[in-house]
Every structure is written in structure tokens, then in C-alpha cells.
């Protein structure tokens, strides 16, 4: 059975990414692994979060992500995708996606593109571009809806 890894960030692109993954999964009766990477918070001042608030914020983010992943899993199942798994990890998105692709032996990665400007991508970087360059399997990029 083929495996499709679908990194999700819960942005506006999510529904389009789920649609593309569902279509691809249906054509090959594939298993879908929905992945969300909870990225660490960056505290940039002395007025940042206290440790207690930091832990509450992370716990809240993880709980929200688990709930959303469950909803997206239900959506895929209602569209006929029989095998759906959800995975939630913490850390940098770029390396997390590539590690999960390897761990789950992904045959495809389906992910969105946010359509940032070239300047943004140059200064900040693009997770999608990084995965596209480094992935050992084909990567399907779902363009940002304009």
C-alpha cells in the first residue's frame, strides 16, 4: 500500500491540500498520514512568557492541533480514504517533515505553498522549498489560492 504524507499547518491552504491528498489517495488506494509540526515558540524579550504560561501555551497548541487533525482525518474518511493516521510532533517543520517521510516510508508528500514573495522566501526561507529540494520521494505542491 502506498503512503502519502500530508503536512498540515492549519492555514488557509489546508482545505486545498486535503482535497489534493484525498484525490491522490483515491487513485491509488493509499494510506494518508496527516502530520502537524508544533513549532517551538521564540521568546524575543524580557517580557516574554513565564515558564508556567509557556507550558500552558504549548499544551493548548498541542490540544488544538490534535483536535484539528482529528477533524481532518474524519473529513478524509468521509471522502472514502480508508486508512488515515494522524501524527503530531514538535520541532522545526523542515526537518520534522523529512524525518516523518522517512519514518513512514512515504511514497508522496502533499503540501501547500503559501505564495510568499521572493524576498520573504530569501530572508525567512520556505519550508515547502526545503522539502522539495531534500525529499527522497515526489512532492506534490498545492498552490496558494489567490
C-alpha positions as a Markdown table, in Angstrom:
| # | Residue | x | y | z |
|---|---|---|---|---|
| 1 | Unk | 0.0 | 0.0 | 0.0 |
| 2 | Unk | 1.3 | 3.4 | -0.9 |
| 3 | Unk | 1.7 | 6.1 | 1.7 |
| 4 | Unk | 1.0 | 9.8 | 1.3 |
| 5 | Unk | 2.5 | 12.2 | 4.0 |
| 6 | Unk | 0.4 | 15.3 | 4.3 |
| 7 | Unk | 2.0 | 18.1 | 6.4 |
| 8 | Unk | -0.7 | 20.5 | 7.6 |
| 9 | Unk | -0.2 | 23.9 | 9.3 |
| 10 | Unk | -3.9 | 24.8 | 9.6 |
| 11 | Unk | -3.5 | 27.8 | 7.3 |
| 12 | Unk | -6.0 | 28.8 | 4.6 |
| 13 | Unk | -4.3 | 26.3 | 2.3 |
| 14 | Unk | -5.3 | 23.3 | 4.4 |
| 15 | Unk | -8.6 | 22.6 | 2.7 |
| 16 | Unk | -6.9 | 22.6 | -0.8 |
| 17 | Unk | -4.2 | 20.3 | 0.5 |
| 18 | Unk | -6.7 | 17.9 | 2.0 |
| 19 | Unk | -8.6 | 17.9 | -1.3 |
| 20 | Unk | -5.5 | 17.1 | -3.3 |
| 21 | Unk | -4.4 | 14.4 | -0.8 |
| 22 | Unk | -7.9 | 12.8 | -1.0 |
| 23 | Unk | -7.8 | 12.7 | -4.8 |
| 24 | Unk | -4.4 | 11.2 | -4.9 |
| 25 | Unk | -5.2 | 8.6 | -2.2 |
| 26 | Unk | -8.3 | 7.6 | -4.1 |
| 27 | Unk | -6.4 | 7.0 | -7.3 |
| 28 | Unk | -4.1 | 4.5 | -5.7 |
| 29 | Unk | -6.0 | 3.3 | -2.6 |
| 30 | Unk | -3.2 | 4.9 | -0.4 |
| 31 | Unk | -2.8 | 5.4 | 3.3 |
| 32 | Unk | -2.7 | 9.0 | 4.3 |
| 33 | Unk | -0.5 | 10.2 | 7.2 |
| 34 | Unk | -1.6 | 13.7 | 8.4 |
| 35 | Unk | 1.2 | 15.5 | 10.1 |
| 36 | Unk | 1.3 | 18.6 | 12.1 |
| 37 | Unk | 4.5 | 20.0 | 13.4 |
| 38 | Unk | 4.1 | 22.2 | 16.5 |
| 39 | Unk | 7.0 | 24.7 | 16.2 |
| 40 | Unk | 8.7 | 25.9 | 19.3 |
| 41 | Unk | 7.8 | 29.5 | 20.5 |
| 42 | Unk | 10.5 | 32.1 | 20.1 |
| 43 | Unk | 10.7 | 34.5 | 23.0 |
| 44 | Unk | 12.4 | 37.7 | 22.0 |
| 45 | Unk | 12.3 | 39.9 | 25.0 |
| 46 | Unk | 12.4 | 40.0 | 28.8 |
| 47 | Unk | 8.7 | 40.5 | 28.8 |
| 48 | Unk | 8.1 | 37.1 | 27.2 |
| 49 | Unk | 6.1 | 34.2 | 28.7 |
| 50 | Unk | 6.8 | 32.9 | 32.1 |
| 51 | Unk | 7.6 | 29.2 | 32.2 |
| 52 | Unk | 4.1 | 28.4 | 33.5 |
| 53 | Unk | 2.5 | 30.4 | 30.7 |
| 54 | Unk | 4.9 | 28.9 | 28.2 |
| 55 | Unk | 3.9 | 25.3 | 29.2 |
| 56 | Unk | 0.2 | 26.2 | 29.1 |
| 57 | Unk | 0.6 | 27.8 | 25.6 |
| 58 | Unk | 2.4 | 24.7 | 24.3 |
| 59 | Unk | -0.2 | 22.4 | 25.8 |
| 60 | Unk | -3.0 | 24.5 | 24.4 |
| 61 | Unk | -1.4 | 24.5 | 20.9 |
| 62 | Unk | -0.9 | 20.7 | 21.0 |
| 63 | Unk | -4.5 | 20.1 | 22.2 |
| 64 | Unk | -5.9 | 22.4 | 19.4 |
| 65 | Unk | -3.7 | 20.6 | 16.8 |
| 66 | Unk | -4.8 | 17.1 | 17.9 |
| 67 | Unk | -8.5 | 18.2 | 17.6 |
| 68 | Unk | -8.0 | 19.7 | 14.2 |
| 69 | Unk | -6.1 | 16.7 | 13.0 |
| 70 | Unk | -9.0 | 14.5 | 14.1 |
| 71 | Unk | -11.4 | 16.7 | 12.2 |
| 72 | Unk | -9.3 | 16.5 | 9.1 |
| 73 | Unk | -9.0 | 12.7 | 9.5 |
| 74 | Unk | -12.8 | 12.4 | 9.7 |
| 75 | Unk | -13.1 | 14.6 | 6.5 |
| 76 | Unk | -10.7 | 12.3 | 4.6 |
| 77 | Unk | -12.6 | 9.2 | 5.8 |
| 78 | Unk | -15.9 | 10.7 | 4.8 |
| 79 | Unk | -14.5 | 11.1 | 1.3 |
| 80 | Unk | -13.5 | 7.5 | 1.1 |
| 81 | Unk | -9.9 | 7.4 | 2.3 |
| 82 | Unk | -9.9 | 4.2 | 4.3 |
| 83 | Unk | -6.5 | 4.4 | 6.0 |
| 84 | Unk | -5.8 | 7.7 | 7.8 |
| 85 | Unk | -3.3 | 8.2 | 10.5 |
| 86 | Unk | -2.5 | 11.4 | 12.4 |
| 87 | Unk | 0.9 | 12.4 | 13.8 |
| 88 | Unk | 1.8 | 15.4 | 15.8 |
| 89 | Unk | 5.4 | 16.2 | 16.6 |
| 90 | Unk | 7.3 | 19.3 | 18.0 |
| 91 | Unk | 10.3 | 21.0 | 16.5 |
| 92 | Unk | 11.4 | 22.6 | 13.3 |
| 93 | Unk | 8.9 | 21.9 | 10.4 |
| 94 | Unk | 11.5 | 21.3 | 7.7 |
| 95 | Unk | 13.4 | 18.6 | 9.4 |
| 96 | Unk | 10.3 | 17.2 | 11.0 |
| 97 | Unk | 8.5 | 16.7 | 7.7 |
| 98 | Unk | 11.6 | 15.0 | 6.1 |
| 99 | Unk | 12.1 | 12.7 | 9.2 |
| 100 | Unk | 8.4 | 11.6 | 9.2 |
| 101 | Unk | 8.5 | 11.0 | 5.4 |
| 102 | Unk | 11.4 | 8.6 | 6.0 |
| 103 | Unk | 9.9 | 7.0 | 9.1 |
| 104 | Unk | 6.6 | 6.3 | 7.4 |
| 105 | Unk | 8.2 | 5.4 | 4.1 |
| 106 | Unk | 6.2 | 8.0 | 2.2 |
| 107 | Unk | 5.7 | 7.4 | -1.5 |
| 108 | Unk | 4.5 | 11.0 | -1.9 |
| 109 | Unk | 4.4 | 14.2 | 0.2 |
| 110 | Unk | 1.4 | 16.5 | -0.5 |
| 111 | Unk | 1.8 | 20.0 | 1.0 |
| 112 | Unk | 0.7 | 23.6 | 0.4 |
| 113 | Unk | 2.6 | 26.6 | -0.8 |
| 114 | Unk | 1.7 | 29.9 | 0.8 |
| 115 | Unk | 2.7 | 32.1 | -2.1 |
| 116 | Unk | 5.0 | 34.4 | -0.2 |
| 117 | Unk | 7.1 | 36.9 | -2.2 |
| 118 | Unk | 10.6 | 36.0 | -3.3 |
| 119 | Unk | 12.0 | 38.5 | -0.7 |
| 120 | Unk | 10.2 | 36.7 | 2.1 |
| 121 | Unk | 11.5 | 33.3 | 0.9 |
| 122 | Unk | 15.0 | 34.7 | 0.6 |
| 123 | Unk | 15.0 | 36.2 | 4.1 |
| 124 | Unk | 12.9 | 33.8 | 6.0 |
| 125 | Unk | 13.1 | 30.6 | 3.9 |
| 126 | Unk | 10.4 | 28.3 | 2.7 |
| 127 | Unk | 9.5 | 25.0 | 4.3 |
| 128 | Unk | 8.0 | 23.9 | 1.0 |
| 129 | Unk | 11.1 | 24.7 | -1.0 |
| 130 | Unk | 13.3 | 22.9 | 1.6 |
| 131 | Unk | 11.2 | 19.8 | 1.5 |
| 132 | Unk | 11.0 | 19.9 | -2.3 |
| 133 | Unk | 14.8 | 20.0 | -2.5 |
| 134 | Unk | 15.6 | 17.4 | 0.1 |
| 135 | Unk | 12.8 | 14.8 | -0.1 |
| 136 | Unk | 13.6 | 11.3 | -1.2 |
| 137 | Unk | 10.1 | 10.9 | -2.8 |
| 138 | Unk | 7.9 | 13.0 | -5.1 |
| 139 | Unk | 6.4 | 16.2 | -3.6 |
| 140 | Unk | 3.1 | 17.5 | -4.8 |
| 141 | Unk | 2.8 | 21.2 | -4.2 |
| 142 | Unk | -0.7 | 22.6 | -3.9 |
| 143 | Unk | -0.5 | 26.3 | -4.9 |
| 144 | Unk | -1.9 | 29.0 | -2.7 |
| 145 | Unk | -5.4 | 30.1 | -3.8 |
| 146 | Unk | -5.4 | 33.7 | -4.9 |
